C-alpha cells in the first residue's frame, strides 16, 4: 500500500513540476518527488515479522535488510543539500529579475540575449 502511495506522490510531484511556473512551487514539487522516493525505499525494506540483522542467538529468523535504511538516510542528506543550493539560486534569480515566474525569467533572458546580439552587429 505504501508503494502505491509513493507512486501517487511521484505523479503529483511530476505534474506540479511540469505544469507550474513558479520556481518555489517547482522546488516544493522536487521535495515531494524526493519524499515519494524515500517512502518507496522504506516500503521496500519493510518486513512485518523482521528482526534486526544483528542477533546473538543462533536461531534463524526473517531479517530486515538495512540497506534501504542507509539509502534513505543518504538520500535525505543529499537532497537537503540540493534543495538548499537550489533555494540560493532562486534567491539570486529573484533578486536579479524580481519574479519567481520561470517563463518571465526566460523572456528576460531571451530579451537580454537579443540585445547583446544586436550590439555585436
HELIX and SHEET records of a PDB file:
HELIX    1   1 UNK A    2  UNK A   19  1                                  18    
HELIX    2   2 UNK A   23  UNK A   44  1                                  22    
HELIX    3   3 UNK A   67  UNK A   97  1                                  31    
HELIX    4   4 UNK A  102  UNK A  120  1                                  19    
END                                                                             
